[in-house]
Amino acid sequence: MQSKLVLRPDRSRVRASIGPTAENKSVRNGPATIVDQLRSLELQEPGAAAAAVYDQPIALRLLYEDPASGEEHYLVRYPAGVRGRVHRHTAAHTIVVLEGRLDANGQVIGPGAYAHFPAGEPMQHQATAQGPCLFVLLFHGPFDVEVLGEQSGGC
């Protein structure tokens, strides 16, 4: 089993194993990152900047980071009823919902749905009250966030 230096969501560095495990069956094969069971991955609390967007704790896991472009991919779980503040990022980002329901700019979407948010545009995404939401979040550049407003019913 190999290990590599991984940048956590709070920007601290940790050593992480690369190779299949009984829990997540994650495989690093050359330049490819393959995760067989996303639902089985252990998630962590985000750094302070990301946490400031929400009214209750969320959980996430860095899946991939491109050292050249800064692109970052995360697995994110919102608890049921989490409310998000209107915010924006300098990089565009894309969400693919795996489980639950996500309110994306006032439109509720479910498993298999795709949402793309252009760079610099105000946005709001949050879980519905009916249950938690698990999704993949792809930042098309380094993560940053600017909070623009308080929680509301939609963008």
MARBA-3410 file (N, C-alpha, C, O; in Angstrom, 1 decimal):
155
0.9,-1.2,0.0,0.0,0.0,0.0,0.9,1.2,0.0,1.8,1.3,0.8 ~ 0.6,2.2,-0.9,1.4,3.4,-1.0,0.7,4.5,-0.2,-0.5,4.3,0.2 ~ 1.4,5.6,0.1,0.7,6.7,0.7,1.1,8.0,0.0,2.1,8.0,-0.7 ~ 0.3,9.0,0.1,0.6,10.3,-0.5,0.1,11.4,0.4,-0.7,11.1,1.3 ~ 0.6,12.6,0.1,0.2,13.7,0.9,-1.2,14.2,0.3,-1.3,14.4,-0.9
-2.2,14.4,1.2,-3.5,14.8,0.8,-3.8,16.1,1.4,-3.5,16.3,2.6 ~ -4.4,17.1,0.7,-4.8,18.3,1.2,-6.3,18.2,1.7,-7.2,17.9,0.9 ~ -6.5,18.4,3.0,-7.8,18.2,3.5,-8.6,19.5,3.3,-8.0,20.5,2.9 ~ -10.0,19.4,3.4,-10.8,20.6,3.1,-10.4,21.8,4.0,-10.6,23.0,3.5 ~ -9.8,21.6,5.1,-9.4,22.8,5.9,-8.0,23.2,5.6,-7.4,24.1,6.2
-7.5,22.7,4.5,-6.2,23.0,3.9,-5.0,22.4,4.7,-3.8,22.7,4.3 ~ -5.2,21.7,5.7,-4.1,21.0,6.4,-3.7,19.8,5.6,-4.5,19.2,4.9 ~ -2.5,19.3,5.7,-2.0,18.2,5.0,-2.0,16.9,5.9,-1.5,17.0,7.0 ~ -2.4,15.8,5.3,-2.3,14.5,6.0,-1.8,13.5,5.1,-1.9,13.6,3.8 ~ -1.3,12.4,5.6,-0.9,11.2,4.8,-2.1,10.3,4.7,-2.8,10.0,5.6
-2.4,9.9,3.4,-3.5,9.0,3.2,-3.1,7.8,2.4,-2.2,7.9,1.6 ~ -3.6,6.7,2.7,-3.3,5.5,2.0,-3.9,5.5,0.6,-5.0,6.0,0.5 ~ -3.2,4.9,-0.3,-3.7,4.8,-1.7,-3.8,3.3,-1.9,-2.8,2.6,-1.8 ~ -5.0,2.8,-2.2,-5.2,1.4,-2.5,-6.5,0.9,-2.0,-7.2,1.7,-1.3 ~ -7.0,-0.3,-2.4,-8.3,-0.7,-2.0,-8.3,-1.0,-0.5,-7.4,-1.5,0.1
-9.5,-0.7,0.1,-9.7,-1.1,1.5,-11.1,-1.8,1.6,-11.9,-1.6,0.7 ~ -11.3,-2.5,2.6,-12.6,-3.2,2.8,-13.7,-2.2,2.9,-14.8,-2.4,2.5 ~ -13.4,-1.0,3.5,-14.5,0.0,3.7,-14.9,0.7,2.4,-16.1,0.9,2.2 ~ -13.9,1.2,1.6,-14.3,2.1,0.5,-13.9,1.6,-0.9,-14.3,2.2,-1.9 ~ -13.2,0.5,-1.0,-12.7,0.0,-2.2,-12.2,1.0,-3.2,-12.5,1.0,-4.4
-11.5,2.0,-2.6,-10.9,3.1,-3.4,-9.7,2.6,-4.1,-8.8,2.0,-3.4 ~ -9.5,2.9,-5.3,-8.3,2.5,-6.0,-7.6,3.6,-6.8,-8.3,4.4,-7.4 ~ -6.3,3.7,-6.6,-5.5,4.7,-7.4,-4.7,3.9,-8.4,-3.9,3.1,-8.0 ~ -5.0,4.1,-9.7,-4.4,3.3,-10.7,-3.7,4.3,-11.7,-4.4,4.8,-12.6 ~ -2.4,4.6,-11.5,-1.7,5.6,-12.3,-2.3,6.9,-12.1,-2.5,7.3,-10.9
-2.7,7.6,-13.1,-3.3,9.0,-12.9,-4.8,8.9,-12.6,-5.4,9.9,-12.3 ~ -5.4,7.7,-12.7,-6.8,7.6,-12.4,-7.1,7.5,-10.9,-6.4,6.8,-10.2 ~ -8.2,8.1,-10.5,-8.7,7.9,-9.1,-10.1,7.3,-9.3,-11.0,7.8,-9.9 ~ -10.2,6.1,-8.7,-11.5,5.3,-8.9,-12.0,5.0,-7.5,-11.3,4.4,-6.7 ~ -13.2,5.3,-7.2,-13.8,5.0,-5.9,-15.1,4.2,-6.2,-16.0,4.7,-6.8
-15.1,3.0,-5.8,-16.2,2.1,-6.0,-17.4,2.4,-5.2,-18.6,2.3,-5.7 ~ -17.3,2.7,-3.9,-18.4,2.9,-3.0,-18.4,4.2,-2.4,-17.9,4.4,-1.2 ~ -18.8,5.3,-3.1,-18.8,6.6,-2.5,-19.5,6.7,-1.2,-19.1,7.4,-0.2 ~ -20.6,6.0,-1.0,-21.5,6.1,0.2,-20.7,5.6,1.4,-21.1,5.9,2.5 ~ -19.7,4.8,1.2,-19.0,4.2,2.3,-17.8,5.0,2.8,-17.2,4.7,3.9
-17.5,6.1,2.2,-16.4,7.0,2.6,-16.7,7.7,3.9,-17.8,8.2,4.1 ~ -15.7,7.8,4.7,-15.8,8.6,5.9,-15.7,10.1,5.6,-14.7,10.5,4.9 ~ -16.6,10.9,6.0,-16.6,12.3,5.7,-16.1,13.1,6.9,-16.1,12.6,8.1 ~ -15.7,14.4,6.7,-15.2,15.3,7.7,-15.9,16.6,7.7,-16.6,16.9,6.7 ~ -15.7,17.4,8.8,-16.2,18.7,8.8,-15.4,19.6,7.9,-14.2,19.3,7.8
-16.0,20.5,7.2,-15.2,21.4,6.3,-14.4,22.5,7.1,-14.6,22.6,8.3 ~ -13.6,23.2,6.4,-12.9,24.3,7.0,-13.9,25.4,7.3,-15.0,25.4,6.9 ~ -13.4,26.5,8.0,-14.2,27.5,8.4,-14.9,28.3,7.3,-16.1,28.7,7.5 ~ -14.3,28.5,6.2,-14.9,29.3,5.1,-16.1,28.5,4.6,-17.2,29.2,4.4 ~ -16.0,27.2,4.3,-17.2,26.5,3.8,-18.3,26.4,4.9,-19.4,26.5,4.6
-17.9,26.2,6.1,-18.8,26.0,7.2,-19.7,27.3,7.4,-20.8,27.2,7.9 ~ -19.1,28.4,7.1,-19.8,29.7,7.3,-21.0,29.9,6.4,-21.9,30.7,6.6 ~ -21.1,29.1,5.4,-22.2,29.1,4.4,-23.5,28.5,5.0,-24.6,28.9,4.6 ~ -23.4,27.6,6.0,-24.5,26.8,6.4,-24.9,27.0,7.9,-24.1,27.5,8.7 ~ -26.2,26.8,8.2,-26.7,27.0,9.6,-26.5,25.8,10.5,-26.8,25.9,11.7
-25.9,24.7,10.0,-25.6,23.5,10.8,-24.4,22.8,10.1,-24.2,23.0,8.9 ~ -23.7,21.9,10.8,-22.6,21.3,10.2,-22.9,20.4,9.0,-23.9,19.7,9.0 ~ -22.1,20.5,8.0,-22.1,19.6,6.9,-20.9,18.7,7.0,-20.0,18.9,7.8 ~ -20.8,17.7,6.1,-19.7,16.8,6.1,-19.2,16.6,4.6,-20.0,16.7,3.7 ~ -17.9,16.5,4.4,-17.4,16.3,3.1,-16.1,15.5,3.1,-15.5,15.3,4.2
-15.6,15.2,1.9,-14.4,14.4,1.7,-13.8,14.9,0.4,-14.5,14.8,-0.6 ~ -12.5,15.3,0.4,-11.8,15.6,-0.8,-11.6,14.3,-1.6,-11.0,13.4,-1.0 ~ -12.0,14.3,-2.8,-11.8,13.1,-3.6,-10.6,13.2,-4.6,-9.9,12.3,-4.8 ~ -10.4,14.5,-5.0,-9.4,14.7,-6.0,-9.0,16.2,-6.0,-9.9,17.1,-5.8 ~ -7.7,16.5,-6.2,-7.3,17.9,-6.4,-6.2,17.9,-7.5,-5.3,17.1,-7.4
-6.4,18.7,-8.5,-5.4,18.9,-9.6,-4.4,19.9,-9.1,-4.8,21.1,-9.0 ~ -3.2,19.6,-9.0,-2.2,20.5,-8.5,-1.9,21.7,-9.5,-1.5,22.7,-9.1 ~ -2.1,21.4,-10.8,-1.9,22.4,-11.8,-3.0,23.5,-11.9,-2.7,24.7,-11.9 ~ -4.3,23.0,-11.9,-5.4,23.9,-12.1,-6.1,24.3,-10.8,-6.8,25.4,-10.7 ~ -5.8,23.5,-9.7,-6.5,23.8,-8.5,-7.9,23.2,-8.4,-8.6,23.3,-7.4
-8.3,22.5,-9.5,-9.7,21.9,-9.5,-9.8,21.0,-8.3,-8.8,20.2,-8.0 ~ -10.9,21.0,-7.7,-11.2,20.1,-6.5,-12.5,19.4,-6.6,-13.5,20.0,-7.1 ~ -12.5,18.1,-6.3,-13.7,17.3,-6.3,-14.0,16.8,-4.9,-13.1,16.4,-4.2 ~ -15.2,16.9,-4.5,-15.6,16.5,-3.1,-16.8,15.6,-3.1,-17.7,15.7,-4.0 ~ -17.0,14.8,-2.1,-18.2,14.1,-1.8,-18.8,14.9,-0.6,-18.0,15.1,0.4
-20.0,15.3,-0.7,-20.6,16.2,0.4,-21.9,15.6,0.9,-22.7,15.1,0.1 ~ -22.1,15.6,2.2,-23.4,15.3,2.7,-24.0,16.4,3.5,-23.4,17.0,4.4 ~ -25.2,16.9,3.1,-25.9,17.9,3.9,-26.9,17.1,4.8,-27.6,16.2,4.3 ~ -27.0,17.5,6.0,-28.1,17.0,6.9,-29.4,17.5,6.5,-29.6,18.5,5.8 ~ -30.5,16.8,6.8,-31.8,17.2,6.5,-32.1,18.6,7.0,-31.8,18.9,8.2
-32.7,19.4,6.2,-33.1,20.8,6.5,-32.0,21.8,6.7,-32.2,22.9,7.1 ~ -30.7,21.4,6.3,-29.6,22.4,6.4,-30.0,23.6,5.5,-30.5,23.4,4.4 ~ -29.8,24.8,6.0,-30.0,26.0,5.2,-28.7,26.6,4.8,-27.8,26.8,5.6 ~ -28.6,27.1,3.5,-27.4,27.7,3.0,-27.7,29.2,2.8,-28.8,29.6,2.4 ~ -26.6,29.9,2.9,-26.7,31.4,2.6,-26.4,31.5,1.1,-25.7,30.7,0.5
-26.9,32.6,0.6,-26.6,33.0,-0.8,-25.1,33.3,-0.8,-24.6,34.0,0.0 ~ -24.4,32.7,-1.8,-22.9,32.9,-1.9,-22.5,32.8,-3.3,-23.3,32.5,-4.2 ~ -21.2,33.0,-3.5,-20.6,32.8,-4.9,-19.2,32.3,-4.7,-18.5,32.4,-3.7 ~ -18.7,31.8,-5.8,-17.3,31.3,-5.9,-16.6,31.9,-7.2,-17.3,32.2,-8.1 ~ -15.3,32.1,-7.1,-14.6,32.6,-8.3,-14.5,31.5,-9.4,-14.4,31.8,-10.6
-14.6,30.2,-9.0,-14.6,29.1,-10.0,-16.0,28.6,-10.1,-16.8,28.5,-9.2 ~ -16.4,28.2,-11.3,-17.6,27.5,-11.6,-17.6,26.2,-10.8,-16.6,25.6,-10.5 ~ -18.8,25.6,-10.5,-18.8,24.3,-9.9,-20.1,23.6,-10.3,-21.1,24.2,-10.7 ~ -20.0,22.2,-10.3,-21.0,21.3,-10.7,-21.4,20.4,-9.6,-20.5,19.9,-8.9 ~ -22.7,20.1,-9.5,-23.1,19.1,-8.5,-23.9,18.0,-9.2,-24.7,18.2,-10.1
-23.6,16.7,-8.8,-24.4,15.6,-9.2,-24.9,14.9,-8.0,-24.2,14.5,-7.1 ~ -26.3,14.9,-7.8,-26.9,14.4,-6.7,-26.9,12.8,-6.7,-27.3,12.2,-7.7 ~ -26.5,12.2,-5.6,-26.5,10.8,-5.5,-27.7,10.2,-4.7,-28.3,9.2,-5.0 ~ -28.0,10.9,-3.6,-29.1,10.5,-2.7,-29.8,11.7,-2.1,-29.2,12.8,-2.0 ~ -31.0,11.6,-1.8,-31.8,12.7,-1.2,-32.2,13.7,-2.2,-32.2,13.5,-3.4
-32.6,14.9,-1.6,-33.2,16.0,-2.4,-32.3,17.2,-2.1,-32.0,17.5,-1.0 ~ -32.0,18.0,-3.1,-31.2,19.2,-3.0,-32.0,20.4,-3.6,-32.6,20.3,-4.7 ~ -32.1,21.4,-2.8,-32.7,22.7,-3.3,-31.6,23.5,-3.9,-30.7,24.0,-3.2 ~ -31.6,23.6,-5.2,-30.6,24.4,-5.9,-31.2,25.6,-6.5,-32.0,25.5,-7.5 ~ -30.9,26.8,-6.0,-31.5,28.0,-6.4,-33.0,28.0,-6.5,-33.6,28.6,-7.4
-33.6,27.3,-5.5,-35.1,27.3,-5.4,-35.7,26.1,-6.2,-36.9,26.0,-6.1 ~ -34.9,25.3,-6.9,-35.5,24.2,-7.6,-35.0,22.9,-6.9,-33.8,22.7,-6.8 ~ -36.0,22.1,-6.5,-35.6,20.8,-5.8,-35.3,19.7,-6.9,-36.1,19.5,-7.8 ~ -34.1,19.1,-6.7,-33.7,18.1,-7.6,-33.3,16.8,-6.8,-33.0,17.0,-5.6 ~ -33.3,15.7,-7.4,-33.1,14.4,-6.7,-32.0,13.6,-7.3,-31.2,14.1,-8.1
-31.9,12.3,-6.9,-30.8,11.4,-7.3,-30.7,11.4,-8.9,-31.7,11.2,-9.6 ~ -29.5,11.5,-9.3,-29.3,11.5,-10.8,-29.3,12.9,-11.4,-29.0,13.0,-12.6 ~ -29.6,13.9,-10.6,-29.7,15.3,-11.2,-28.4,15.9,-11.2,-27.4,15.5,-10.5 ~ -28.3,16.9,-12.1,-27.0,17.6,-12.4,-27.3,19.1,-12.3,-28.4,19.6,-12.8 ~ -26.5,19.8,-11.7,-26.6,21.3,-11.6,-25.3,21.9,-11.8,-24.3,21.5,-11.2
-25.2,23.0,-12.6,-23.9,23.7,-12.9,-24.1,25.1,-12.5,-25.1,25.8,-12.9 ~ -23.2,25.7,-11.7,-23.2,27.1,-11.3,-22.1,27.8,-11.9,-20.9,27.5,-11.6 ~ -22.3,28.8,-12.7,-21.2,29.6,-13.4,-20.4,30.3,-12.3,-20.9,30.7,-11.2 ~ -19.1,30.6,-12.6,-18.2,31.3,-11.8,-18.8,32.7,-11.5,-19.3,33.4,-12.4 ~ -18.7,33.2,-10.2,-19.1,34.5,-9.9,-20.5,34.8,-9.7,-20.9,35.9,-9.3
-21.4,33.8,-10.0,-22.9,34.0,-10.0,-23.4,33.7,-8.6,-23.0,32.7,-8.0 ~ -24.3,34.5,-8.0,-24.9,34.2,-6.7,-25.7,32.9,-6.8,-26.3,32.6,-7.8 ~ -25.5,32.1,-5.8,-26.2,30.7,-5.7,-26.6,30.4,-4.3,-26.1,30.9,-3.4 ~ -27.4,29.4,-4.2,-27.8,28.8,-2.9,-28.2,27.4,-3.2,-29.0,27.0,-4.0 ~ -27.6,26.5,-2.4,-28.0,25.1,-2.4,-28.0,24.6,-1.0,-27.2,24.9,-0.1
-29.0,23.7,-0.7,-29.3,23.2,0.6,-30.1,22.0,0.5,-30.7,21.7,-0.5 ~ -30.2,21.2,1.6,-31.0,20.0,1.6,-32.4,20.4,2.0,-32.7,21.4,2.5 ~ -33.3,19.5,1.6,-34.7,19.7,1.9,-34.9,19.2,3.4,-34.1,18.5,3.9 ~ -36.1,19.5,4.0,-36.4,19.0,5.3,-36.7,17.5,5.3,-36.6,16.9,6.4 ~ -36.9,16.9,4.2,-37.3,15.5,4.2,-36.2,14.5,4.4,-36.5,13.3,4.8
-35.0,14.9,4.3,-33.9,14.0,4.6,-32.5,14.5,4.1,-32.5,15.6,3.5 ~ -31.4,13.8,4.5,-30.1,14.3,4.1,-29.9,14.2,2.6,-30.7,13.5,1.9 ~ -28.9,14.8,2.1,-28.6,14.8,0.6,-27.1,14.5,0.5,-26.2,15.2,1.1 ~ -26.8,13.6,-0.4,-25.4,13.2,-0.7,-25.1,13.5,-2.1,-25.9,13.1,-3.0 ~ -24.0,14.2,-2.4,-23.7,14.6,-3.8,-22.2,14.8,-4.0,-21.5,14.9,-3.1
-21.9,14.7,-5.3,-20.5,15.0,-5.7,-20.5,16.4,-6.2,-21.3,16.9,-6.9 ~ -19.5,17.2,-5.7,-19.3,18.6,-6.0,-17.9,18.7,-6.7,-16.9,18.4,-6.2 ~ -18.0,19.3,-7.9,-16.8,19.5,-8.7,-16.5,21.0,-8.9,-17.2,21.7,-9.6 ~ -15.5,21.5,-8.2,-15.0,22.8,-8.4,-14.1,22.9,-9.6,-13.1,22.1,-9.6 ~ -14.3,23.8,-10.5,-13.5,23.9,-11.7,-12.4,24.9,-11.6,-12.1,25.6,-12.5
-11.8,24.8,-10.4,-10.7,25.7,-10.0,-10.6,25.6,-8.5,-11.4,24.8,-7.9 ~ -9.7,26.4,-7.9,-9.6,26.3,-6.4,-10.9,26.8,-5.7,-11.6,27.6,-6.2 ~ -11.1,26.1,-4.5,-12.3,26.5,-3.7,-12.0,27.9,-3.1,-11.0,28.1,-2.5 ~ -13.0,28.7,-3.1,-13.1,29.9,-2.3,-14.6,30.2,-2.2,-15.4,29.7,-3.0 ~ -15.0,31.1,-1.3,-16.4,31.4,-1.1,-16.6,32.8,-0.6,-15.8,33.2,0.3
-17.6,33.5,-1.1,-18.0,34.8,-0.6,-19.4,34.7,-0.2,-20.3,34.5,-1.1 ~ -19.8,34.9,1.1,-21.1,34.8,1.5,-21.8,36.2,1.2,-21.2,37.2,1.5 ~ -22.9,36.1,0.5,-23.6,37.4,0.1,-24.9,37.7,0.9,-25.3,38.8,0.9 ~ -25.4,36.7,1.6,-26.6,37.0,2.3,-27.0,35.9,3.3,-26.3,34.9,3.4 ~ -28.1,36.1,4.0,-28.6,35.1,5.0,-29.4,34.0,4.3,-29.7,34.1,3.1
-29.8,33.0,5.1,-30.6,31.9,4.6,-31.9,32.5,4.1,-32.5,33.4,4.7 ~ -32.4,31.9,3.0,-33.8,32.3,2.5,-34.4,31.1,1.8,-33.8,30.0,1.9 ~ -35.5,31.3,1.2,-36.2,30.2,0.5,-35.6,29.9,-0.8,-36.1,28.9,-1.5 ~ -34.7,30.6,-1.4,-34.1,30.3,-2.7,-33.5,31.5,-3.2,-33.7,32.6,-2.7 ~ -32.6,31.4,-4.2,-31.9,32.5,-4.8,-32.8,33.4,-5.6,-32.3,34.4,-6.1
END
